[in-house]
């Protein structure tokens, strides 16, 4: 599909200027793929949180955007990768209110609530990879007790 | 008191985000995608402008902002907090519905931040408890 092809990208995350590019790319890609305004906003916000984590805690890295189709439903997958110090306690990092830097502690846990699928892989010393995916028209993920 | 502000509406007093003055209220309009550093610069500029001018209210119009993430949310909450310490109040106006929905899901409630749907309503909110500005909410110039 030529409309989704432009959504494919690999962007560096090395400065707060790059956070702006990431947000703009995700906004454009999500609109192109067919996400509604609220879902676009959620996805861009999640991307902003994750890109900032990559920058602040991971010491910079990259974001890859990839359009997908599953059972005829289009989606957008975003992968954030850094080679920073990694996260020792993932459970703690995902809980609300936890922060090791200057945020409000909403970064990871908040981003997870804004997308349909969320996967994180991290090992101390070998960096962190966060992969999120959202699908056009799918209802939001169920509310969880955390 | 108003000498620090050139022109009838104050004119820009910061490098990135202009802070305009309407009587005792400062008006800031955020537009597009803000850099983290621009948001932080605004925070400093507002504190300095309030303390220099004695403004009693700040209106931050975010109708042109497409997303508010936890960083910008924190900056808005901090602006509200520091404004209060400087004896002024902050009202955030014009939040887009999609932004409000996303903020709630993200888990940010912006404690201490007053909100209004429009600049007009915010202006009323800010001037009704400030007797000195009741008769001069919009700055009066002698000809």
Boltz contact constraints between the chains, C-beta under 6 A:
constraints:
  - contact:
      token1: [A, 16]
      token2: [B, 35]
      max_distance: 6.0
  - contact:
      token1: [A, 16]
      token2: [B, 36]
      max_distance: 6.0
  - contact:
      token1: [A, 16]
      token2: [B, 37]
      max_distance: 6.0
  - contact:
      token1: [A, 20]
      token2: [B, 33]
      max_distance: 6.0
  - contact:
      token1: [A, 23]
      token2: [B, 33]
      max_distance: 6.0
  - contact:
      token1: [A, 37]
      token2: [B, 98]
      max_distance: 6.0
  - contact:
      token1: [A, 38]
      token2: [B, 98]
      max_distance: 6.0
  - contact:
      token1: [A, 38]
      token2: [B, 101]
      max_distance: 6.0
  - contact:
      token1: [A, 41]
      token2: [B, 67]
      max_distance: 6.0
  - contact:
      token1: [A, 41]
      token2: [B, 98]
      max_distance: 6.0
  - contact:
      token1: [A, 41]
      token2: [B, 102]
      max_distance: 6.0
  - contact:
      token1: [A, 42]
      token2: [B, 102]
      max_distance: 6.0
  - contact:
      token1: [A, 44]
      token2: [B, 67]
      max_distance: 6.0
  - contact:
      token1: [A, 45]
      token2: [B, 67]
      max_distance: 6.0
  - contact:
      token1: [A, 45]
      token2: [B, 69]
      max_distance: 6.0
  - contact:
      token1: [A, 45]
      token2: [B, 102]
      max_distance: 6.0
  - contact:
      token1: [A, 48]
      token2: [B, 69]
      max_distance: 6.0
  - contact:
      token1: [A, 49]
      token2: [B, 69]
      max_distance: 6.0
  - contact:
      token1: [A, 96]
      token2: [B, 107]
      max_distance: 6.0
  - contact:
      token1: [A, 103]
      token2: [B, 70]
      max_distance: 6.0
  - contact:
      token1: [A, 104]
      token2: [B, 70]
      max_distance: 6.0
  - contact:
      token1: [A, 104]
      token2: [B, 74]
      max_distance: 6.0
  - contact:
      token1: [A, 106]
      token2: [B, 70]
      max_distance: 6.0
  - contact:
      token1: [A, 106]
      token2: [B, 106]
      max_distance: 6.0
  - contact:
      token1: [A, 106]
      token2: [B, 107]
      max_distance: 6.0
  - contact:
      token1: [A, 106]
      token2: [B, 108]
      max_distance: 6.0
  - contact:
      token1: [A, 110]
      token2: [B, 106]
      max_distance: 6.0
  - contact:
      token1: [A, 110]
      token2: [B, 107]
      max_distance: 6.0
  - contact:
      token1: [A, 113]
      token2: [B, 105]
      max_distance: 6.0
  - contact:
      token1: [A, 114]
      token2: [B, 105]
      max_distance: 6.0
